[in-house]
Amino acid sequence: MQPIKFTPIGKIHSPHKAKQGTPIQPSRLERCGGEVEIFPEFISGLKDLSGFSKIWLIFHFHAVDGARLEVTPYLDDQTRGVFATRAPSRPNPIGLSLVELLSIEDNLIKVDGLDILDDTPLLDIKPFIPDVDHAECIKVGWLEGKTHHFRTHRAAERF
């Protein structure tokens, strides 16, 4: 298969300047605002986005030091396959975060709920649509009985 090449459409500005202490999931943050800067050639793609309250940010884990197929996830003591985790050390270091859209002014999107390192390259934005993005979760694999821990821990080393 041919390699796939992505071009960033912008970059994410957040208060998280170092990997250490960057939160692990945006839904567990109290308030953590920032901005998403869209590069000029992509601004017209923002048309009609302001009508959504939440958006998915798809980004490149640019500060990851190599891929690992087995990792020990946060709040676990066992090695797991990377595809059964949300660890950033992936063969294709692509991240996904759901954030609250506060406003859009020109090429800047103000958001809340950022769990992303400052100056992270943005690959795409998609609107959160409850009827499409919602699913009944029946099985959570190795996380069974552990998901309550995510509600009580706000930040951790994740790289």
C-alpha positions in Angstrom: 0.0 0.0 0.0 1.1 3.5 -0.7 2.0 5.8 2.3 -0.7 8.3 3.2 0.3 12.0 3.4 -1.7 14.5 5.5 -1.4 18.3 5.4 -2.3 20.1 8.6 -5.2 22.5 8.3 -4.2 24.4 11.3 -2.8 24.1 14.8 -4.1 23.9 18.3 -3.2 26.4 21.0 -3.6 25.1 24.5 -2.3 25.9 28.0 -0.6 22.5 28.0 3.0 23.3 27.2 4.6 20.0 28.3 3.7 16.3 27.8 3.8 15.8 31.6 0.5 16.9 33.1 -1.4 17.1 29.8 -4.9 15.6 30.6 -5.8 12.2 29.2 -9.4 12.8 28.2 -11.3 16.0 27.5 -14.5 14.8 29.1 -12.8 14.7 32.5 -11.7 18.3 32.5 -13.4 21.0 34.5 -12.5 23.9 32.2 -9.6 24.0 29.9 -10.0 26.5 27.1 -7.8 27.2 24.1 -7.9 28.1 20.4 -7.8 26.2 17.2 -6.1 28.3 14.5 -7.2 27.4 10.9 -4.7 28.2 8.2 -6.0 30.9 5.7 -6.5 28.5 2.8 -9.0 26.4 4.9 -11.1 29.2 6.4 -14.0 28.8 4.0 -14.4 25.2 5.4 -15.6 26.8 8.7 -18.8 27.9 7.1 -21.8 26.7 9.1 -19.7 25.1 11.9 -20.7 27.7 14.5 -24.2 26.1 14.7 -22.7 23.1 16.5 -22.0 23.0 20.2 -19.3 20.2 20.1 -16.7 19.3 17.6 -14.3 16.5 17.0 -10.6 17.6 16.6 -8.5 15.1 14.7 -4.9 15.8 15.2 -1.3 14.4 14.9 0.5 13.3 18.1 3.6 15.3 17.1 5.5 14.8 20.3 5.3 11.0 20.5 8.6 9.2 20.5 7.9 6.2 18.3 5.1 3.6 18.0 4.6 0.7 20.3 2.2 -2.2 19.7 1.9 -3.0 23.3 1.5 -0.3 26.1 0.6 -0.1 29.7 -2.4 2.3 29.8 -3.0 4.9 32.4 -4.8 3.5 35.5 -3.8 -0.1 34.5 -0.8 -2.3 35.4 -1.1 -4.8 32.6 0.4 -4.5 29.1 -2.4 -4.1 26.4 -2.4 -4.0 22.7 -2.3 -0.4 21.6 -5.4 -0.8 19.5 -7.3 -1.7 22.7 -6.2 1.6 24.3 -6.2 5.4 23.6 -2.4 5.6 24.0 -0.7 8.1 21.6 2.2 5.8 20.8 0.5 4.3 17.7 1.7 3.2 14.3 -0.2 6.2 12.9 -0.1 8.8 15.8 -3.6 10.3 15.2 -5.6 11.7 18.0 -9.3 12.4 18.4 -10.8 14.8 21.0 -14.3 16.0 21.5 -14.4 19.6 22.6 -17.0 22.3 23.2 -17.1 25.0 20.5 -17.4 28.4 22.1 -17.1 30.8 19.2 -15.5 31.3 15.8 -13.9 34.6 14.8 -12.2 34.7 11.4 -9.7 31.8 11.5 -9.8 31.2 15.3 -12.1 28.7 17.0 -12.4 29.1 20.7 -12.9 25.8 22.4 -13.2 24.3 25.9 -12.2 20.8 27.1 -8.7 20.6 25.5 -6.6 17.6 26.4 -4.1 18.4 23.6 -0.5 19.6 23.8 0.2 23.2 22.6 1.1 23.7 18.9 -0.3 20.3 17.9 -1.0 20.0 14.1 -4.7 19.8 13.3 -5.7 17.4 10.6 -9.4 17.8 10.5 -12.6 18.9 12.3 -15.9 17.2 12.3 -19.2 18.2 14.0 -20.4 16.1 16.9 -23.9 14.8 15.9 -25.6 13.0 18.8 -27.8 10.8 16.7 -24.7 9.6 14.7 -22.0 9.7 17.4 -24.0 8.0 20.1 -23.9 4.3 20.6 -25.0 2.0 23.4 -21.8 0.8 25.0 -22.3 -2.9 25.9 -18.8 -4.1 26.4 -15.7 -2.0 27.4 -13.2 -4.8 27.3 -10.4 -4.7 29.9 -11.8 -1.4 31.1 -14.8 -3.1 32.7 -15.0 -1.8 36.3 -12.2 0.7 35.7 -14.0 3.5 33.9 -15.0 5.2 37.1 -11.3 6.0 37.7 -11.4 8.3 34.7 -13.9 10.5 36.5 -11.6 11.0 39.5 -8.2 11.6 37.7 -7.7 14.7 35.7 -4.2 14.6 34.4 -1.4 12.0 33.7 1.6 11.3 31.6 0.2 10.0 28.4 3.1 10.0 25.9 
